[in-house]
Amino acid sequence: MFPLGRSVYLLAIVFIIFLTPVSAQQTQMGYFEVKSNPQGADVIVNGAFAGETPVIVPVSAMTTNATMIRVMIQGFQIWEQTYNQTVQSGGMIPVMAVLVPVATTGTLEVSSSPSGAMVTVDNGNGQMAPWTYHNLPTGTHLISLVMMGYEPFVRTVEIHPGETAKVAANLTIRTGSGTFEISSDPGGAMAYVDGVYAGTTNLVVGNIPPGRHEVKVSRAGYDDYLEWVSVQNQVITPVYASLHPASGASGGFIVVTTEPPGATVFLDDQYQGLTETGRPLEISNVSPGSHRIYITSRNYEDFEAMVMATAGVITPVTVQMDPSPMPQACGLVMVSSDPAGADIIVDGQLKGTTPATVEAVCSAKHTYSIKLDGYQEYNSSFEVIPGQVLQINTALTSDTKAAGTTSNGVPWPSPILIVLTLAIIGFYYVRKI
């Protein structure tokens, strides 16, 4: 029989031998280095708060459980990524979260039946229906549509972040109406009734409610003709405008031509009308001096310039519209990878290295791959909704075998276990001697 002290000593040694592998396995840790743009975002790892970016988060090493990381900050969309790769003991996996701002604007599509009604939002600048308003602030807006001979159409519409609201106005013909027959000398002048563009002379304007109405006829190089005319029910009222050459005391004229036609023209933020095929837009009675002209057209880049107006002088403005780098049918794709610096290949073409934003990706199904030396190539596909900002986050898998494992992936024995085993063998060897 061993003495009691020696028995306790041997039991303690055996206890250490059996517990050492378990303890060593429990203390093995790996790390996620989480960064974000912008910084200061909350980091949630597997449902538990782990700090604010930039932060290093410890996790149990050599586990096959997936790690879910969420990064969030007020005013931005929640970034979320699940990592399935094994974290090595002492190793660190970088995580870069590129946060996308939460949309604070929306889109409004307005159409009218019949088409061509003048549309205003919150009593602002007018556009010709159908028209799409982009980047409208979220909230309630007042929509008005006006068309000669039809009852006004007024509605309120709610704009939600990142969404598209649609307004289809079925205009009602006014009952009890008369007609204007407008002519001018010289002809080809622009006619307005109550400030609404009616066409070019000579023309007939019907469905006008009984009462007094303002008729204006203008042409570049001539003084405006302005008259208040009464309309009776079911009566054709002629209006003849004899235009006189502009005097030195009158304003100037700006004549706008665009290619392609159909562009919307603003002067000093006031809506002036649309350019037409084969006919420029004439802006008359412009006060002498410098004026800001702004021209916009769907799927073309906006044009803005300062124009000098001179009394009694016609100032031509000819604009070749440049195609938009991101037409309305396209979107943006934000691509990031872990680790960063990987090549981004979309539809067989190199688009840059992660993290990067790929612009003008149009509506269709696209293939993409993420390539980085030392990591397995990642291949997948995506489809972009018009105007969408799509975020793609990819965690790359290493090609190399993890250091510190045997060829079959089994961890080597703990160094502490090896030392203790040799100590015990030595102890018994000494005792026998």
DRENNU-788882 format. One record per residue (C-alpha): residue number from 0; residue in one letter; x, y, z. Coordinates in steps of 0.1 Angstrom, whole numbers, padded with zeros to 4 digits. Layout:
+-----+---------+-------+-------+-------+
! num ! residuo !  east ! north !    up !
+-----+---------+-------+-------+-------+
! NUM !       A !     X !     Y !     Z !
...
+-----+---------+-------+-------+-------+
This chain:
+-----+---------+-------+-------+-------+
! num ! residuo !  east ! north !    up !
+-----+---------+-------+-------+-------+
!   0 !       M !  0000 !  0000 !  0000 !
!   1 !       F !  0012 !  0035 ! -0008 !
!   2 !       P !  0013 !  0060 !  0020 !
!   3 !       L ! -0017 !  0084 !  0021 !
!   4 !       G !  0004 !  0114 !  0011 !
!   5 !       R !  0019 !  0097 ! -0019 !
!   6 !       S ! -0016 !  0085 ! -0029 !
!   7 !       V ! -0030 !  0120 ! -0028 !
!   8 !       Y !  0000 !  0132 ! -0048 !
!   9 !       L ! -0006 !  0106 ! -0075 !
!  10 !       L ! -0043 !  0113 ! -0077 !
!  11 !       A ! -0036 !  0150 ! -0081 !
!  12 !       I ! -0012 !  0142 ! -0110 !
!  13 !       V ! -0038 !  0120 ! -0127 !
!  14 !       F ! -0064 !  0147 ! -0122 !
!  15 !       I ! -0042 !  0172 ! -0139 !
!  16 !       I ! -0035 !  0149 ! -0168 !
!  17 !       F ! -0072 !  0143 ! -0175 !
!  18 !       L ! -0083 !  0179 ! -0171 !
!  19 !       T ! -0054 !  0195 ! -0190 !
!  20 !       P ! -0067 !  0188 ! -0226 !
!  21 !       V ! -0102 !  0200 ! -0217 !
!  22 !       S ! -0089 !  0232 ! -0200 !
!  23 !       A ! -0066 !  0239 ! -0229 !
!  24 !       Q ! -0093 !  0234 ! -0254 !
!  25 !       Q ! -0116 !  0258 ! -0235 !
!  26 !       T ! -0090 !  0286 ! -0234 !
!  27 !       Q ! -0082 !  0286 ! -0271 !
!  28 !       M ! -0095 !  0318 ! -0286 !
!  29 !       G ! -0097 !  0334 ! -0320 !
!  30 !       Y ! -0107 !  0369 ! -0329 !
!  31 !       F ! -0129 !  0390 ! -0353 !
!  32 !       E ! -0115 !  0425 ! -0360 !
!  33 !       V ! -0147 !  0444 ! -0369 !
!  34 !       K ! -0145 !  0478 ! -0385 !
!  35 !       S ! -0172 !  0499 ! -0402 !
!  36 !       N ! -0176 !  0529 ! -0425 !
!  37 !       P ! -0187 !  0551 ! -0407 !
!  38 !       Q ! -0171 !  0542 ! -0374 !
!  39 !       G ! -0188 !  0541 ! -0340 !
!  40 !       A ! -0214 !  0515 ! -0350 !
!  41 !       D ! -0228 !  0489 ! -0325 !
!  42 !       V ! -0215 !  0453 ! -0331 !
!  43 !       I ! -0237 !  0423 ! -0322 !
!  44 !       V ! -0220 !  0389 ! -0323 !
!  45 !       N ! -0244 !  0359 ! -0321 !
!  46 !       G ! -0270 !  0381 ! -0304 !
!  47 !       A ! -0247 !  0396 ! -0278 !
!  48 !       F ! -0234 !  0432 ! -0278 !
!  49 !       A ! -0197 !  0433 ! -0284 !
!  50 !       G ! -0188 !  0470 ! -0285 !
!  51 !       E ! -0185 !  0497 ! -0311 !
!  52 !       T ! -0164 !  0498 ! -0342 !
!  53 !       P ! -0135 !  0494 ! -0344 !
!  54 !       V ! -0135 !  0465 ! -0320 !
!  55 !       I ! -0117 !  0431 ! -0316 !
!  56 !       V ! -0142 !  0404 ! -0306 !
!  57 !       P ! -0129 !  0371 ! -0291 !
!  58 !       V ! -0146 !  0339 ! -0300 !
!  59 !       S ! -0140 !  0302 ! -0292 !
!  60 !       A ! -0114 !  0288 ! -0316 !
!  61 !       M ! -0116 !  0255 ! -0335 !
!  62 !       T ! -0154 !  0255 ! -0334 !
!  63 !       T ! -0175 !  0247 ! -0365 !
!  64 !       N ! -0204 !  0268 ! -0354 !
!  65 !       A ! -0213 !  0298 ! -0376 !
!  66 !       T ! -0207 !  0333 ! -0363 !
!  67 !       M ! -0233 !  0359 ! -0371 !
!  68 !       I ! -0222 !  0395 ! -0369 !
!  69 !       R ! -0245 !  0425 ! -0371 !
!  70 !       V ! -0233 !  0461 ! -0374 !
!  71 !       M ! -0258 !  0490 ! -0369 !
!  72 !       I ! -0258 !  0527 ! -0364 !
!  73 !       Q ! -0287 !  0552 ! -0365 !
!  74 !       G ! -0294 !  0565 ! -0400 !
!  75 !       F ! -0280 !  0535 ! -0418 !
!  76 !       Q ! -0292 !  0501 ! -0429 !
!  77 !       I ! -0283 !  0471 ! -0407 !
!  78 !       W ! -0253 !  0453 ! -0420 !
!  79 !       E ! -0253 !  0415 ! -0413 !
!  80 !       Q ! -0230 !  0387 ! -0423 !
!  81 !       T ! -0227 !  0350 ! -0413 !
!  82 !       Y ! -0192 !  0335 ! -0412 !
!  83 !       N ! -0190 !  0298 ! -0415 !
!  84 !       Q ! -0152 !  0294 ! -0415 !
!  85 !       T ! -0133 !  0280 ! -0385 !
!  86 !       V ! -0114 !  0306 ! -0365 !
!  87 !       Q ! -0079 !  0293 ! -0356 !
!  88 !       S ! -0065 !  0297 ! -0321 !
!  89 !       G ! -0048 !  0331 ! -0319 !
!  90 !       G ! -0060 !  0339 ! -0354 !
!  91 !       M ! -0078 !  0371 ! -0365 !
!  92 !       I ! -0105 !  0375 ! -0392 !
!  93 !       P ! -0109 !  0411 ! -0405 !
!  94 !       V ! -0145 !  0423 ! -0410 !
!  95 !       M ! -0153 !  0455 ! -0429 !
!  96 !       A ! -0189 !  0467 ! -0428 !
!  97 !       V ! -0197 !  0493 ! -0454 !
!  98 !       L ! -0230 !  0508 ! -0441 !
!  99 !       V ! -0256 !  0521 ! -0465 !
! 100 !       P ! -0276 !  0552 ! -0455 !
! 101 !       V ! -0313 !  0547 ! -0448 !
! 102 !       A ! -0333 !  0563 ! -0476 !
! 103 !       T ! -0348 !  0597 ! -0466 !
! 104 !       T ! -0364 !  0602 ! -0500 !
! 105 !       G ! -0388 !  0584 ! -0523 !
! 106 !       T ! -0400 !  0586 ! -0559 !
! 107 !       L ! -0433 !  0598 ! -0573 !
! 108 !       E ! -0447 !  0588 ! -0607 !
! 109 !       V ! -0476 !  0610 ! -0620 !
! 110 !       S ! -0497 !  0603 ! -0650 !
! 111 !       S ! -0528 !  0619 ! -0664 !
! 112 !       S ! -0556 !  0609 ! -0687 !
! 113 !       P ! -0555 !  0626 ! -0711 !
! 114 !       S ! -0518 !  0630 ! -0709 !
! 115 !       G ! -0501 !  0664 ! -0710 !
! 116 !       A ! -0515 !  0679 ! -0678 !
! 117 !       M ! -0494 !  0704 ! -0658 !
! 118 !       V ! -0482 !  0687 ! -0626 !
! 119 !       T ! -0470 !  0706 ! -0595 !
! 120 !       V ! -0458 !  0692 ! -0562 !
! 121 !       D ! -0464 !  0714 ! -0531 !
! 122 !       N ! -0473 !  0743 ! -0555 !
! 123 !       G ! -0437 !  0743 ! -0568 !
! 124 !       N ! -0423 !  0741 ! -0603 !
! 125 !       G ! -0445 !  0724 ! -0629 !
! 126 !       Q ! -0439 !  0694 ! -0651 !
! 127 !       M ! -0458 !  0679 ! -0680 !
! 128 !       A ! -0475 !  0645 ! -0672 !
! 129 !       P ! -0464 !  0618 ! -0673 !
! 130 !       W ! -0435 !  0627 ! -0651 !
! 131 !       T ! -0414 !  0610 ! -0625 !
! 132 !       Y ! -0401 !  0629 ! -0595 !
! 133 !       H ! -0370 !  0615 ! -0579 !
! 134 !       N ! -0355 !  0622 ! -0544 !
! 135 !       L ! -0387 !  0637 ! -0529 !
! 136 !       P ! -0385 !  0641 ! -0491 !
! 137 !       T ! -0405 !  0615 ! -0472 !
! 138 !       G ! -0438 !  0626 ! -0459 !
! 139 !       T ! -0471 !  0641 ! -0472 !
! 140 !       H ! -0471 !  0662 ! -0504 !
! 141 !       L ! -0498 !  0681 ! -0523 !
! 142 !       I ! -0502 !  0670 ! -0559 !
! 143 !       S ! -0520 !  0692 ! -0584 !
! 144 !       L ! -0528 !  0686 ! -0621 !
! 145 !       V ! -0542 !  0713 ! -0643 !
! 146 !       M ! -0552 !  0710 ! -0680 !
! 147 !       M ! -0571 !  0734 ! -0702 !
! 148 !       G ! -0609 !  0725 ! -0704 !
! 149 !       Y ! -0607 !  0700 ! -0675 !
! 150 !       E ! -0614 !  0702 ! -0638 !
! 151 !       P ! -0583 !  0706 ! -0615 !
! 152 !       F ! -0571 !  0674 ! -0599 !
! 153 !       V ! -0558 !  0678 ! -0564 !
! 154 !       R ! -0546 !  0650 ! -0541 !
! 155 !       T ! -0523 !  0644 ! -0512 !
! 156 !       V ! -0498 !  0615 ! -0514 !
! 157 !       E ! -0475 !  0599 ! -0488 !
! 158 !       I ! -0439 !  0593 ! -0498 !
! 159 !       H ! -0421 !  0565 ! -0480 !
! 160 !       P ! -0384 !  0560 ! -0478 !
! 161 !       G ! -0369 !  0543 ! -0508 !
! 162 !       E ! -0404 !  0535 ! -0523 !
! 163 !       T ! -0423 !  0547 ! -0554 !
! 164 !       A ! -0457 !  0562 ! -0551 !
! 165 !       K ! -0479 !  0564 ! -0581 !
! 166 !       V ! -0507 !  0589 ! -0589 !
! 167 !       A ! -0529 !  0583 ! -0620 !
! 168 !       A ! -0552 !  0613 ! -0626 !
! 169 !       N ! -0584 !  0607 ! -0646 !
! 170 !       L ! -0593 !  0643 ! -0655 !
! 171 !       T ! -0629 !  0653 ! -0658 !
! 172 !       I ! -0641 !  0675 ! -0687 !
! 173 !       R ! -0656 !  0708 ! -0675 !
! 174 !       T ! -0693 !  0712 ! -0682 !
! 175 !       G ! -0706 !  0744 ! -0696 !
! 176 !       S ! -0676 !  0756 ! -0716 !
! 177 !       G ! -0666 !  0779 ! -0744 !
! 178 !       T ! -0638 !  0781 ! -0770 !
! 179 !       F ! -0610 !  0804 ! -0778 !
! 180 !       E ! -0598 !  0808 ! -0814 !
! 181 !       I ! -0563 !  0824 ! -0811 !
! 182 !       S ! -0544 !  0837 ! -0841 !
! 183 !       S ! -0514 !  0861 ! -0844 !
! 184 !       D ! -0494 !  0881 ! -0868 !
! 185 !       P ! -0468 !  0869 ! -0873 !
! 186 !       G ! -0479 !  0833 ! -0866 !
! 187 !       G ! -0461 !  0806 ! -0848 !
! 188 !       A ! -0462 !  0824 ! -0815 !
! 189 !       M ! -0468 !  0806 ! -0781 !
! 190 !       A ! -0502 !  0810 ! -0766 !
! 191 !       Y ! -0511 !  0808 ! -0729 !
! 192 !       V ! -0545 !  0809 ! -0712 !
! 193 !       D ! -0545 !  0817 ! -0675 !
! 194 !       G ! -0507 !  0810 ! -0675 !
! 195 !       V ! -0511 !  0775 ! -0689 !
! 196 !       Y ! -0493 !  0768 ! -0722 !
! 197 !       A ! -0520 !  0760 ! -0749 !
! 198 !       G ! -0499 !  0756 ! -0781 !
! 199 !       T ! -0487 !  0777 ! -0810 !
! 200 !       T ! -0507 !  0800 ! -0831 !
! 201 !       N ! -0530 !  0797 ! -0849 !
! 202 !       L ! -0549 !  0773 ! -0827 !
! 203 !       V ! -0583 !  0765 ! -0812 !
! 204 !       V ! -0585 !  0760 ! -0774 !
! 205 !       G ! -0617 !  0744 ! -0762 !
! 206 !       N ! -0634 !  0734 ! -0729 !
! 207 !       I ! -0628 !  0768 ! -0713 !
! 208 !       P ! -0652 !  0776 ! -0684 !
! 209 !       P ! -0674 !  0807 ! -0688 !
! 210 !       G ! -0659 !  0839 ! -0674 !
! 211 !       R ! -0629 !  0862 ! -0679 !
! 212 !       H ! -0595 !  0846 ! -0688 !
! 213 !       E ! -0560 !  0859 ! -0694 !
! 214 !       V ! -0547 !  0853 ! -0729 !
! 215 !       K ! -0510 !  0859 ! -0735 !
! 216 !       V ! -0493 !  0855 ! -0769 !
! 217 !       S ! -0455 !  0857 ! -0771 !
! 218 !       R ! -0427 !  0853 ! -0797 !
! 219 !       A ! -0390 !  0859 ! -0795 !
! 220 !       G ! -0382 !  0894 ! -0809 !
! 221 !       Y ! -0417 !  0908 ! -0802 !
! 222 !       D ! -0434 !  0924 ! -0773 !
! 223 !       D ! -0458 !  0901 ! -0755 !
! 224 !       Y ! -0495 !  0905 ! -0763 !
! 225 !       L ! -0517 !  0903 ! -0732 !
! 226 !       E ! -0555 !  0906 ! -0730 !
! 227 !       W ! -0584 !  0896 ! -0707 !
! 228 !       V ! -0611 !  0879 ! -0727 !
! 229 !       S ! -0646 !  0868 ! -0716 !
! 230 !       V ! -0659 !  0834 ! -0726 !
! 231 !       Q ! -0695 !  0824 ! -0729 !
! 232 !       N ! -0710 !  0789 ! -0728 !
! 233 !       Q ! -0709 !  0771 ! -0762 !
! 234 !       V ! -0696 !  0802 ! -0779 !
! 235 !       I ! -0664 !  0805 ! -0800 !
! 236 !       T ! -0645 !  0837 ! -0790 !
! 237 !       P ! -0618 !  0849 ! -0815 !
! 238 !       V ! -0586 !  0864 ! -0801 !
! 239 !       Y ! -0563 !  0882 ! -0826 !
! 240 !       A ! -0528 !  0892 ! -0814 !
! 241 !       S ! -0509 !  0917 ! -0836 !
! 242 !       L ! -0473 !  0914 ! -0823 !
! 243 !       H ! -0450 !  0944 ! -0824 !
! 244 !       P ! -0412 !  0942 ! -0827 !
! 245 !       A ! -0396 !  0945 ! -0793 !
! 246 !       S ! -0387 !  0980 ! -0781 !
! 247 !       G ! -0355 !  0989 ! -0764 !
! 248 !       A ! -0374 !  0993 ! -0731 !
! 249 !       S ! -0388 !  0957 ! -0732 !
! 250 !       G ! -0371 !  0927 ! -0718 !
! 251 !       G ! -0348 !  0902 ! -0736 !
! 252 !       F ! -0356 !  0868 ! -0752 !
! 253 !       I ! -0340 !  0835 ! -0745 !
! 254 !       V ! -0345 !  0808 ! -0772 !
! 255 !       V ! -0337 !  0772 ! -0760 !
! 256 !       T ! -0330 !  0743 ! -0783 !
! 257 !       T ! -0320 !  0709 ! -0770 !
! 258 !       E ! -0309 !  0676 ! -0786 !
! 259 !       P ! -0328 !  0654 ! -0781 !
! 260 !       P ! -0359 !  0676 ! -0777 !
! 261 !       G ! -0385 !  0671 ! -0750 !
! 262 !       A ! -0363 !  0686 ! -0722 !
! 263 !       T ! -0378 !  0706 ! -0694 !
! 264 !       V ! -0365 !  0742 ! -0690 !
! 265 !       F ! -0364 !  0763 ! -0659 !
! 266 !       L ! -0353 !  0799 ! -0657 !
! 267 !       D ! -0344 !  0812 ! -0622 !
! 268 !       D ! -0362 !  0781 ! -0608 !
! 269 !       Q ! -0394 !  0790 ! -0626 !
! 270 !       Y ! -0409 !  0764 ! -0650 !
! 271 !       Q ! -0409 !  0777 ! -0687 !
! 272 !       G ! -0420 !  0747 ! -0707 !
! 273 !       L ! -0406 !  0718 ! -0729 !
! 274 !       T ! -0385 !  0720 ! -0760 !
! 275 !       E ! -0402 !  0704 ! -0790 !
! 276 !       T ! -0391 !  0686 ! -0821 !
! 277 !       G ! -0383 !  0712 ! -0848 !
! 278 !       R ! -0392 !  0741 ! -0826 !
! 279 !       P ! -0372 !  0757 ! -0798 !
! 280 !       L ! -0387 !  0770 ! -0765 !
! 281 !       E ! -0390 !  0808 ! -0765 !
! 282 !       I ! -0388 !  0826 ! -0732 !
! 283 !       S ! -0399 !  0863 ! -0736 !
! 284 !       N ! -0398 !  0894 ! -0715 !
! 285 !       V ! -0367 !  0883 ! -0696 !
! 286 !       S ! -0353 !  0912 ! -0675 !
! 287 !       P ! -0319 !  0924 ! -0686 !
! 288 !       G ! -0291 !  0908 ! -0666 !
! 289 !       S ! -0277 !  0874 ! -0656 !
! 290 !       H ! -0302 !  0844 ! -0652 !
! 291 !       R ! -0298 !  0808 ! -0642 !
! 292 !       I ! -0310 !  0783 ! -0668 !
! 293 !       Y ! -0316 !  0747 ! -0658 !
! 294 !       I ! -0325 !  0719 ! -0682 !
! 295 !       T ! -0334 !  0684 ! -0673 !
! 296 !       S ! -0345 !  0653 ! -0693 !
! 297 !       R ! -0351 !  0617 ! -0684 !
! 298 !       N ! -0320 !  0595 ! -0687 !
! 299 !       Y ! -0298 !  0625 ! -0695 !
! 300 !       E ! -0275 !  0646 ! -0673 !
! 301 !       D ! -0289 !  0679 ! -0661 !
! 302 !       F ! -0276 !  0710 ! -0677 !
! 303 !       E ! -0271 !  0743 ! -0658 !
! 304 !       A ! -0256 !  0776 ! -0669 !
! 305 !       M ! -0258 !  0813 ! -0664 !
! 306 !       V ! -0273 !  0833 ! -0694 !
! 307 !       M ! -0271 !  0870 ! -0700 !
! 308 !       A ! -0303 !  0886 ! -0713 !
! 309 !       T ! -0303 !  0920 ! -0731 !
! 310 !       A ! -0333 !  0942 ! -0737 !
! 311 !       G ! -0348 !  0936 ! -0771 !
! 312 !       V ! -0322 !  0910 ! -0780 !
! 313 !       I ! -0327 !  0873 ! -0787 !
! 314 !       T ! -0302 !  0851 ! -0768 !
! 315 !       P ! -0300 !  0815 ! -0782 !
! 316 !       V ! -0292 !  0786 ! -0759 !
! 317 !       T ! -0284 !  0753 ! -0777 !
! 318 !       V ! -0277 !  0723 ! -0755 !
! 319 !       Q ! -0265 !  0688 ! -0765 !
! 320 !       M ! -0277 !  0667 ! -0737 !
! 321 !       D ! -0253 !  0641 ! -0724 !
! 322 !       P ! -0266 !  0606 ! -0716 !
! 323 !       S ! -0268 !  0599 ! -0679 !
! 324 !       P ! -0241 !  0576 ! -0665 !
! 325 !       M ! -0268 !  0557 ! -0646 !
! 326 !       P ! -0300 !  0556 ! -0666 !
! 327 !       Q ! -0333 !  0551 ! -0647 !
! 328 !       A ! -0333 !  0514 ! -0656 !
! 329 !       C ! -0300 !  0509 ! -0638 !
! 330 !       G ! -0288 !  0507 ! -0602 !
! 331 !       L ! -0256 !  0505 ! -0580 !
! 332 !       V ! -0239 !  0475 ! -0565 !
! 333 !       M ! -0217 !  0478 ! -0534 !
! 334 !       V ! -0193 !  0449 ! -0531 !
! 335 !       S ! -0172 !  0441 ! -0501 !
! 336 !       S ! -0153 !  0410 ! -0491 !
! 337 !       D ! -0135 !  0395 ! -0461 !
! 338 !       P ! -0106 !  0399 ! -0464 !
! 339 !       A ! -0107 !  0431 ! -0486 !
! 340 !       G ! -0086 !  0437 ! -0517 !
! 341 !       A ! -0102 !  0410 ! -0538 !
! 342 !       D ! -0109 !  0415 ! -0575 !
! 343 !       I ! -0145 !  0421 ! -0585 !
! 344 !       I ! -0155 !  0406 ! -0619 !
! 345 !       V ! -0190 !  0413 ! -0632 !
! 346 !       D ! -0201 !  0395 ! -0664 !
! 347 !       G ! -0165 !  0387 ! -0672 !
! 348 !       Q ! -0152 !  0423 ! -0667 !
! 349 !       L ! -0130 !  0435 ! -0639 !
! 350 !       K ! -0148 !  0463 ! -0620 !
! 351 !       G ! -0122 !  0470 ! -0593 !
! 352 !       T ! -0112 !  0456 ! -0559 !
! 353 !       T ! -0132 !  0453 ! -0527 !
! 354 !       P ! -0146 !  0473 ! -0512 !
! 355 !       A ! -0160 !  0491 ! -0542 !
! 356 !       T ! -0192 !  0505 ! -0558 !
! 357 !       V ! -0200 !  0492 ! -0593 !
! 358 !       E ! -0221 !  0519 ! -0610 !
! 359 !       A ! -0247 !  0517 ! -0639 !
! 360 !       V ! -0256 !  0481 ! -0635 !
! 361 !       C ! -0288 !  0478 ! -0655 !
! 362 !       S ! -0318 !  0456 ! -0649 !
! 363 !       A ! -0309 !  0420 ! -0658 !
! 364 !       K ! -0294 !  0389 ! -0643 !
! 365 !       H ! -0256 !  0393 ! -0638 !
! 366 !       T ! -0229 !  0369 ! -0628 !
! 367 !       Y ! -0200 !  0379 ! -0606 !
! 368 !       S ! -0169 !  0364 ! -0590 !
! 369 !       I ! -0146 !  0375 ! -0561 !
! 370 !       K ! -0110 !  0365 ! -0565 !
! 371 !       L ! -0081 !  0369 ! -0541 !
! 372 !       D ! -0048 !  0350 ! -0540 !
! 373 !       G ! -0047 !  0324 ! -0512 !
! 374 !       Y ! -0085 !  0321 ! -0511 !
! 375 !       Q ! -0111 !  0301 ! -0529 !
! 376 !       E ! -0128 !  0319 ! -0558 !
! 377 !       Y ! -0164 !  0329 ! -0550 !
! 378 !       N ! -0190 !  0328 ! -0578 !
! 379 !       S ! -0227 !  0338 ! -0577 !
! 380 !       S ! -0252 !  0360 ! -0595 !
! 381 !       F ! -0275 !  0389 ! -0588 !
! 382 !       E ! -0303 !  0410 ! -0603 !
! 383 !       V ! -0307 !  0448 ! -0598 !
! 384 !       I ! -0340 !  0466 ! -0595 !
! 385 !       P ! -0341 !  0500 ! -0613 !
! 386 !       G ! -0327 !  0526 ! -0590 !
! 387 !       Q ! -0317 !  0500 ! -0563 !
! 388 !       V ! -0285 !  0501 ! -0543 !
! 389 !       L ! -0276 !  0464 ! -0538 !
! 390 !       Q ! -0251 !  0454 ! -0511 !
! 391 !       I ! -0230 !  0422 ! -0515 !
! 392 !       N ! -0209 !  0410 ! -0486 !
! 393 !       T ! -0187 !  0379 ! -0492 !
! 394 !       A ! -0166 !  0360 ! -0467 !
! 395 !       L ! -0138 !  0342 ! -0486 !
! 396 !       T ! -0125 !  0308 ! -0476 !
! 397 !       S ! -0088 !  0302 ! -0473 !
! 398 !       D ! -0071 !  0277 ! -0496 !
! 399 !       T ! -0043 !  0268 ! -0472 !
! 400 !       K ! -0046 !  0242 ! -0443 !
! 401 !       A ! -0047 !  0257 ! -0409 !
! 402 !       A ! -0015 !  0259 ! -0391 !
! 403 !       G ! -0012 !  0238 ! -0359 !
! 404 !       T ! -0033 !  0208 ! -0372 !
! 405 !       T ! -0024 !  0174 ! -0384 !
! 406 !       S ! -0030 !  0164 ! -0421 !
! 407 !       N ! -0064 !  0152 ! -0412 !
! 408 !       G ! -0074 !  0184 ! -0394 !
! 409 !       V ! -0070 !  0169 ! -0358 !
! 410 !       P ! -0053 !  0193 ! -0334 !
! 411 !       W ! -0018 !  0184 ! -0321 !
! 412 !       P ! -0016 !  0173 ! -0284 !
! 413 !       S ! -0014 !  0202 ! -0259 !
! 414 !       P !  0023 !  0211 ! -0250 !
! 415 !       I !  0013 !  0211 ! -0213 !
! 416 !       L ! -0001 !  0176 ! -0216 !
! 417 !       I !  0032 !  0164 ! -0232 !
! 418 !       V !  0053 !  0180 ! -0204 !
! 419 !       L !  0031 !  0165 ! -0176 !
! 420 !       T !  0032 !  0131 ! -0192 !
! 421 !       L !  0070 !  0132 ! -0194 !
! 422 !       A !  0072 !  0144 ! -0158 !
! 423 !       I !  0051 !  0114 ! -0145 !
! 424 !       I !  0072 !  0090 ! -0165 !
! 425 !       G !  0103 !  0105 ! -0149 !
! 426 !       F !  0088 !  0104 ! -0115 !
! 427 !       Y !  0082 !  0067 ! -0117 !
! 428 !       Y !  0116 !  0060 ! -0132 !
! 429 !       V !  0132 !  0078 ! -0102 !
! 430 !       R !  0111 !  0059 ! -0077 !
! 431 !       K !  0121 !  0026 ! -0091 !
! 432 !       I !  0158 !  0036 ! -0089 !
+-----+---------+-------+-------+-------+
